[in-house]
Amino acid sequence: MSLLQIKDIHTYIGLSHILQGVDLEIAEGEVVGLFGRNGVGKTSIIKTIAGWLPPRQGEITFQGQNIAGWPSEKIARLGIALVPEDRRIFSGLTVEDNLKMGLMQLPSNVRSKHKHKITELYEQFPRLLERKNQLGNTLSGGEQQMLAIGRALVGSPRLILIDEPTEGLAPMIVNEIFTLLKKLREQGVSILLIEQNVHKALHLCDRHYAIERGRVVDQGRSNQQEDVARLMKNIAV
Protein backbone atom coordinates (compact mmCIF):
# COMPACT_ATOMS: atom_id res chain seq x y z
CA MET A 1 0.00 0.00 0.00
CA SER A 2 1.19 3.53 -0.81
CA LEU A 3 2.29 5.84 1.99
CA LEU A 4 0.86 8.79 0.07
CA GLN A 5 -1.51 8.80 -2.89
CA ILE A 6 -2.84 11.82 -4.74
CA LYS A 7 -5.85 11.53 -7.05
CA ASP A 8 -7.19 14.22 -9.39
CA ILE A 9 -5.98 17.18 -7.35
CA HIS A 10 -7.01 20.64 -8.55
CA THR A 11 -5.56 23.68 -6.78
CA TYR A 12 -6.14 27.36 -7.48
CA ILE A 13 -4.25 30.48 -6.47
CA GLY A 14 -6.80 33.24 -6.85
CA LEU A 15 -8.39 32.68 -10.25
CA SER A 16 -5.38 30.76 -11.61
CA HIS A 17 -5.94 27.02 -12.03
CA ILE A 18 -2.46 25.90 -10.91
CA LEU A 19 -2.84 22.12 -10.50
CA GLN A 20 -5.11 20.49 -13.05
CA GLY A 21 -5.81 16.90 -12.07
CA VAL A 22 -2.51 15.73 -10.55
CA ASP A 23 -2.09 12.02 -9.71
CA LEU A 24 0.99 10.60 -7.99
CA GLU A 25 2.00 8.22 -5.24
CA ILE A 26 4.89 7.50 -2.90
CA ALA A 27 5.62 4.16 -1.26
CA GLU A 28 7.12 3.67 2.19
CA GLY A 29 10.87 4.40 2.12
CA GLU A 30 10.78 5.67 -1.47
CA VAL A 31 12.46 8.80 -2.87
CA VAL A 32 10.41 10.39 -5.65
CA GLY A 33 11.48 13.34 -7.78
CA LEU A 34 9.28 16.09 -9.23
CA PHE A 35 10.94 17.63 -12.27
CA GLY A 36 9.94 20.35 -14.70
CA ARG A 37 10.62 23.92 -15.72
CA ASN A 38 10.07 26.83 -13.35
CA GLY A 39 6.46 27.77 -12.77
CA VAL A 40 4.84 24.51 -13.86
CA GLY A 41 3.31 23.65 -10.47
CA LYS A 42 5.93 21.55 -8.66
CA THR A 43 5.99 23.72 -5.54
CA SER A 44 2.21 23.96 -5.58
CA ILE A 45 2.03 20.15 -5.42
CA ILE A 46 4.04 19.89 -2.22
CA LYS A 47 2.33 22.92 -0.66
CA THR A 48 -1.04 21.31 -1.40
CA ILE A 49 0.09 18.06 0.23
CA ALA A 50 1.33 19.95 3.30
CA GLY A 51 -1.86 21.97 3.65
CA TRP A 52 -0.33 25.32 2.72
CA LEU A 53 -2.60 25.48 -0.36
CA PRO A 54 -6.07 23.90 -0.04
CA PRO A 55 -7.20 21.90 -3.09
CA ARG A 56 -10.65 22.52 -4.54
CA GLN A 57 -11.03 18.96 -5.81
CA GLY A 58 -9.44 15.53 -5.40
CA GLU A 59 -8.03 13.27 -2.70
CA ILE A 60 -4.74 13.20 -0.82
CA THR A 61 -4.54 9.91 1.07
CA PHE A 62 -1.80 9.52 3.69
CA GLN A 63 -1.65 6.24 5.61
CA GLY A 64 -5.24 5.52 4.62
CA GLN A 65 -6.70 8.93 5.57
CA ASN A 66 -7.93 11.54 3.11
CA ILE A 67 -6.15 14.70 4.32
CA ALA A 68 -7.09 16.99 1.42
CA GLY A 69 -7.94 20.41 2.81
CA TRP A 70 -6.74 19.67 6.36
CA PRO A 71 -4.93 22.54 8.16
CA SER A 72 -1.16 22.43 7.81
CA GLU A 73 -0.46 21.93 11.53
CA LYS A 74 -2.73 18.86 11.63
CA ILE A 75 -0.99 17.41 8.56
CA ALA A 76 2.44 18.04 10.14
CA ARG A 77 1.40 16.13 13.25
CA LEU A 78 0.41 13.18 11.09
CA GLY A 79 4.06 12.92 10.01
CA ILE A 80 4.46 15.07 6.88
CA ALA A 81 7.21 17.70 7.04
CA LEU A 82 7.82 20.43 4.47
CA VAL A 83 11.25 21.98 3.86
CA PRO A 84 10.35 25.02 1.74
CA GLU A 85 12.55 26.61 -0.87
CA ASP A 86 13.05 29.75 1.25
CA ARG A 87 13.95 27.58 4.30
CA ARG A 88 12.03 29.82 6.74
CA ILE A 89 14.78 29.87 9.34
CA PHE A 90 13.92 31.93 12.43
CA SER A 91 16.72 34.46 12.06
CA GLY A 92 16.51 35.78 15.63
CA LEU A 93 16.64 32.31 17.22
CA THR A 94 19.70 30.17 17.81
CA VAL A 95 20.33 26.99 15.88
CA GLU A 96 19.19 24.93 18.85
CA ASP A 97 16.02 26.97 19.34
CA ASN A 98 15.24 26.58 15.63
CA LEU A 99 15.56 22.83 16.06
CA LYS A 100 13.29 22.92 19.10
CA MET A 101 10.65 24.53 16.90
CA GLY A 102 10.65 21.27 14.95
CA LEU A 103 9.16 19.58 18.00
CA MET A 104 6.02 21.65 17.42
CA GLN A 105 5.19 19.23 14.60
CA LEU A 106 4.44 16.65 17.28
CA PRO A 107 1.34 16.39 19.48
CA SER A 108 1.92 18.37 22.70
CA ASN A 109 1.69 15.30 24.92
CA VAL A 110 4.70 13.58 23.30
CA ARG A 111 7.07 16.50 22.63
CA SER A 112 9.09 16.04 25.82
CA LYS A 113 9.74 12.40 24.90
CA HIS A 114 11.35 13.47 21.61
CA LYS A 115 13.84 16.04 22.92
CA HIS A 116 16.58 13.44 22.51
CA LYS A 117 16.06 13.78 18.75
CA ILE A 118 17.99 17.05 18.85
CA THR A 119 21.00 15.29 20.38
CA GLU A 120 20.77 12.56 17.74
CA LEU A 121 20.50 15.22 15.06
CA TYR A 122 23.75 16.85 16.16
CA GLU A 123 25.47 13.51 15.55
CA GLN A 124 24.13 13.58 12.01
CA PHE A 125 24.86 17.31 11.53
CA PRO A 126 28.13 18.02 13.38
CA ARG A 127 28.32 21.45 11.76
CA LEU A 128 25.06 22.42 13.46
CA LEU A 129 26.45 21.27 16.81
CA GLU A 130 29.42 23.62 16.31
CA ARG A 131 26.97 26.47 15.70
CA LYS A 132 24.22 25.52 18.15
CA ASN A 133 24.36 28.88 19.94
CA GLN A 134 24.61 31.03 16.80
CA LEU A 135 21.62 32.95 15.48
CA GLY A 136 19.98 31.61 12.34
CA ASN A 137 20.83 34.72 10.32
CA THR A 138 24.56 34.22 10.91
CA LEU A 139 24.66 30.86 9.12
CA SER A 140 25.78 30.33 5.55
CA GLY A 141 23.23 29.28 2.93
CA GLY A 142 24.32 25.67 3.14
CA GLU A 143 24.15 25.66 6.93
CA GLN A 144 20.68 27.18 6.83
CA GLN A 145 19.59 24.41 4.47
CA MET A 146 20.98 21.78 6.85
CA LEU A 147 19.12 23.50 9.68
CA ALA A 148 15.86 23.53 7.73
CA ILE A 149 16.16 19.82 6.97
CA GLY A 150 17.23 19.09 10.55
CA ARG A 151 14.28 20.99 11.97
CA ALA A 152 11.96 18.84 9.86
CA LEU A 153 13.65 15.63 11.03
CA VAL A 154 13.28 16.46 14.73
CA GLY A 155 9.59 15.69 14.42
CA SER A 156 10.33 12.13 13.20
CA PRO A 157 8.27 12.53 9.98
CA ARG A 158 7.17 9.62 7.83
CA LEU A 159 7.43 11.79 4.71
CA ILE A 160 9.60 14.84 3.95
CA LEU A 161 8.71 17.24 1.14
CA ILE A 162 11.86 19.12 0.04
CA ASP A 163 11.78 22.05 -2.35
CA GLU A 164 15.00 22.97 -4.21
CA PRO A 165 17.47 22.14 -1.40
CA THR A 166 20.60 23.02 -3.40
CA GLU A 167 19.49 26.22 -5.14
CA GLY A 168 22.18 28.90 -4.98
CA LEU A 169 24.68 26.76 -3.07
CA ALA A 170 28.35 26.19 -3.90
CA PRO A 171 29.18 22.83 -5.57
CA MET A 172 30.90 21.48 -2.44
CA ILE A 173 27.82 22.26 -0.32
CA VAL A 174 25.56 20.74 -2.98
CA ASN A 175 27.50 17.49 -2.59
CA GLU A 176 27.07 17.65 1.21
CA ILE A 177 23.31 18.12 0.87
CA PHE A 178 23.01 15.15 -1.49
CA THR A 179 25.15 13.03 0.85
CA LEU A 180 22.71 13.91 3.62
CA LEU A 181 19.68 13.05 1.49
CA LYS A 182 21.29 9.72 0.60
CA LYS A 183 21.70 8.95 4.32
CA LEU A 184 18.03 9.75 4.90
CA ARG A 185 17.10 7.38 2.10
CA GLU A 186 19.25 4.64 3.66
CA GLN A 187 17.42 5.23 6.95
CA GLY A 188 14.11 4.55 5.20
CA VAL A 189 12.76 8.11 5.21
CA SER A 190 10.30 8.73 2.37
CA ILE A 191 11.13 11.87 0.38
CA LEU A 192 9.34 13.88 -2.30
CA LEU A 193 12.05 16.04 -3.87
CA ILE A 194 11.99 19.06 -6.18
CA GLU A 195 15.46 19.73 -7.60
CA GLN A 196 16.78 21.58 -10.65
CA ASN A 197 19.99 19.52 -10.66
CA VAL A 198 18.13 16.71 -12.40
CA HIS A 199 21.06 14.42 -13.22
CA LYS A 200 22.32 14.44 -9.64
CA ALA A 201 18.82 14.01 -8.24
CA LEU A 202 18.09 11.00 -10.46
CA HIS A 203 20.91 9.08 -8.77
CA LEU A 204 19.03 9.54 -5.50
CA CYS A 205 15.47 8.92 -6.69
CA ASP A 206 13.69 5.61 -7.10
CA ARG A 207 11.02 7.10 -9.36
CA HIS A 208 10.20 10.46 -10.91
CA TYR A 209 7.38 12.51 -12.37
CA ALA A 210 7.58 15.16 -15.10
CA ILE A 211 5.32 18.15 -14.48
CA GLU A 212 4.08 20.55 -17.17
CA ARG A 213 1.41 23.24 -16.78
CA GLY A 214 -0.01 21.80 -13.60
CA ARG A 215 -0.25 18.24 -14.89
CA VAL A 216 1.79 15.04 -14.67
CA VAL A 217 2.91 14.40 -18.24
CA ASP A 218 5.17 11.41 -17.59
CA GLN A 219 6.54 9.14 -14.88
CA GLY A 220 9.15 6.43 -14.70
CA ARG A 221 11.92 4.60 -12.88
CA SER A 222 14.94 6.80 -12.26
CA ASN A 223 17.43 4.01 -12.98
CA GLN A 224 15.91 3.07 -16.34
CA GLN A 225 17.64 4.67 -19.32
CA GLU A 226 14.52 4.84 -21.47
CA ASP A 227 12.50 6.46 -18.68
CA VAL A 228 15.23 9.02 -18.00
CA ALA A 229 15.57 9.87 -21.72
CA ARG A 230 11.81 10.45 -21.91
CA LEU A 231 11.93 12.61 -18.77
CA MET A 232 14.70 14.82 -20.19
CA LYS A 233 12.69 15.29 -23.38
CA ASN A 234 9.60 16.25 -21.42
CA ILE A 235 11.31 18.85 -19.24
CA ALA A 236 13.60 20.32 -21.91
CA VAL A 237 13.39 24.09 -22.23
Legacy VTK file of the C-alpha trace (Angstrom):
# vtk DataFile Version 3.0
C-alpha trace
ASCII
DATASET POLYDATA
POINTS 237 float
0.000 0.000 0.000
1.190 3.526 -0.807
2.285 5.841 1.994
0.857 8.786 0.067
-1.509 8.795 -2.893
-2.844 11.822 -4.745
-5.846 11.530 -7.047
-7.191 14.218 -9.391
-5.976 17.180 -7.347
-7.008 20.642 -8.546
-5.555 23.683 -6.779
-6.143 27.363 -7.481
-4.253 30.481 -6.473
-6.799 33.244 -6.851
-8.387 32.684 -10.247
-5.382 30.764 -11.607
-5.935 27.022 -12.035
-2.461 25.902 -10.907
-2.836 22.117 -10.499
-5.107 20.492 -13.055
-5.812 16.904 -12.069
-2.514 15.729 -10.545
-2.094 12.018 -9.709
0.992 10.598 -7.987
2.002 8.220 -5.237
4.893 7.500 -2.897
5.624 4.156 -1.259
7.117 3.673 2.190
10.867 4.403 2.115
10.780 5.670 -1.471
12.464 8.797 -2.868
10.413 10.388 -5.646
11.484 13.340 -7.779
9.278 16.089 -9.229
10.937 17.634 -12.274
9.942 20.350 -14.702
10.620 23.922 -15.718
10.069 26.833 -13.351
6.462 27.771 -12.768
4.843 24.512 -13.865
3.312 23.650 -10.471
5.929 21.551 -8.657
5.993 23.725 -5.540
2.205 23.959 -5.580
2.034 20.152 -5.418
4.035 19.892 -2.217
2.335 22.922 -0.661
-1.037 21.312 -1.400
0.086 18.059 0.227
1.334 19.954 3.299
-1.861 21.966 3.645
-0.328 25.320 2.715
-2.605 25.480 -0.357
-6.071 23.900 -0.037
-7.196 21.904 -3.092
-10.651 22.516 -4.543
-11.027 18.962 -5.808
-9.436 15.534 -5.399
-8.034 13.272 -2.700
-4.739 13.200 -0.824
-4.536 9.910 1.069
-1.804 9.516 3.690
-1.647 6.239 5.607
-5.235 5.523 4.615
-6.700 8.929 5.573
-7.926 11.542 3.112
-6.152 14.697 4.324
-7.091 16.991 1.420
-7.943 20.409 2.814
-6.743 19.671 6.356
-4.932 22.537 8.163
-1.156 22.431 7.812
-0.465 21.926 11.529
-2.727 18.864 11.629
-0.985 17.410 8.565
2.435 18.042 10.137
1.400 16.131 13.249
0.412 13.175 11.094
4.057 12.917 10.005
4.459 15.068 6.877
7.209 17.701 7.037
7.821 20.429 4.466
11.250 21.982 3.862
10.352 25.021 1.742
12.555 26.611 -0.867
13.046 29.755 1.253
13.954 27.575 4.296
12.031 29.821 6.739
14.779 29.871 9.342
13.922 31.926 12.431
16.720 34.462 12.057
16.505 35.778 15.629
16.645 32.315 17.217
19.704 30.172 17.812
20.334 26.992 15.875
19.194 24.934 18.847
16.023 26.968 19.337
15.243 26.584 15.634
15.560 22.827 16.057
13.285 22.923 19.100
10.646 24.532 16.898
10.655 21.266 14.952
9.158 19.578 18.003
6.018 21.652 17.418
5.191 19.227 14.599
4.437 16.650 17.284
1.339 16.393 19.482
1.924 18.371 22.700
1.687 15.295 24.923
4.697 13.579 23.301
7.066 16.503 22.629
9.089 16.039 25.816
9.737 12.403 24.896
11.348 13.466 21.607
13.843 16.038 22.917
16.579 13.435 22.505
16.058 13.782 18.750
17.991 17.050 18.846
21.004 15.292 20.381
20.765 12.562 17.744
20.496 15.223 15.060
23.752 16.854 16.156
25.472 13.512 15.550
24.132 13.582 12.008
24.856 17.311 11.528
28.128 18.021 13.380
28.316 21.453 11.763
25.057 22.417 13.461
26.448 21.270 16.806
29.420 23.615 16.314
26.969 26.468 15.705
24.221 25.516 18.155
24.363 28.885 19.943
24.615 31.030 16.801
21.615 32.948 15.477
19.985 31.609 12.340
20.826 34.725 10.323
24.560 34.216 10.912
24.657 30.861 9.118
25.781 30.330 5.548
23.232 29.283 2.931
24.322 25.666 3.142
24.147 25.658 6.930
20.679 27.180 6.826
19.591 24.413 4.474
20.977 21.781 6.845
19.118 23.498 9.684
15.862 23.530 7.728
16.162 19.818 6.975
17.235 19.095 10.546
14.277 20.992 11.975
11.959 18.841 9.856
13.650 15.635 11.028
13.280 16.464 14.730
9.585 15.695 14.423
10.326 12.133 13.199
8.269 12.533 9.980
7.168 9.616 7.826
7.433 11.787 4.713
9.596 14.845 3.947
8.711 17.244 1.141
11.857 19.118 0.044
11.778 22.052 -2.354
15.004 22.973 -4.209
17.469 22.143 -1.400
20.604 23.022 -3.397
19.490 26.216 -5.141
22.179 28.897 -4.979
24.680 26.763 -3.073
28.347 26.192 -3.898
29.181 22.830 -5.565
30.900 21.484 -2.441
27.824 22.255 -0.317
25.563 20.741 -2.982
27.502 17.488 -2.587
27.066 17.654 1.205
23.307 18.118 0.870
23.013 15.149 -1.490
25.151 13.033 0.847
22.712 13.913 3.619
19.681 13.048 1.486
21.287 9.724 0.596
21.703 8.951 4.315
18.032 9.747 4.904
17.100 7.377 2.097
19.254 4.643 3.665
17.421 5.227 6.947
14.110 4.551 5.205
12.759 8.109 5.215
10.304 8.731 2.375
11.126 11.867 0.378
9.337 13.884 -2.298
12.046 16.040 -3.873
11.989 19.057 -6.180
15.459 19.730 -7.600
16.782 21.577 -10.654
19.993 19.520 -10.659
18.133 16.709 -12.398
21.059 14.417 -13.218
22.323 14.440 -9.637
18.824 14.006 -8.236
18.086 11.002 -10.457
20.913 9.079 -8.769
19.032 9.542 -5.501
15.472 8.924 -6.686
13.688 5.611 -7.102
11.018 7.096 -9.356
10.199 10.455 -10.907
7.376 12.515 -12.369
7.576 15.157 -15.098
5.319 18.155 -14.483
4.083 20.547 -17.167
1.410 23.240 -16.785
-0.007 21.796 -13.600
-0.247 18.240 -14.894
1.787 15.045 -14.668
2.906 14.400 -18.235
5.166 11.409 -17.592
6.539 9.137 -14.879
9.155 6.434 -14.703
11.918 4.601 -12.883
14.938 6.800 -12.260
17.429 4.008 -12.979
15.906 3.073 -16.339
17.645 4.675 -19.318
14.519 4.837 -21.466
12.498 6.462 -18.681
15.229 9.024 -18.002
15.566 9.871 -21.720
11.812 10.447 -21.913
11.931 12.611 -18.773
14.695 14.818 -20.185
12.693 15.288 -23.378
9.601 16.253 -21.424
11.313 18.848 -19.240
13.599 20.318 -21.913
13.394 24.095 -22.233
LINES 1 238
237 0 1 2 3 4 5 6 7 8 9 10 11 12 13 14 15 16 17 18 19 20 21 22 23 24 25 26 27 28 29 30 31 32 33 34 35 36 37 38 39 40 41 42 43 44 45 46 47 48 49 50 51 52 53 54 55 56 57 58 59 60 61 62 63 64 65 66 67 68 69 70 71 72 73 74 75 76 77 78 79 80 81 82 83 84 85 86 87 88 89 90 91 92 93 94 95 96 97 98 99 100 101 102 103 104 105 106 107 108 109 110 111 112 113 114 115 116 117 118 119 120 121 122 123 124 125 126 127 128 129 130 131 132 133 134 135 136 137 138 139 140 141 142 143 144 145 146 147 148 149 150 151 152 153 154 155 156 157 158 159 160 161 162 163 164 165 166 167 168 169 170 171 172 173 174 175 176 177 178 179 180 181 182 183 184 185 186 187 188 189 190 191 192 193 194 195 196 197 198 199 200 201 202 203 204 205 206 207 208 209 210 211 212 213 214 215 216 217 218 219 220 221 222 223 224 225 226 227 228 229 230 231 232 233 234 235 236
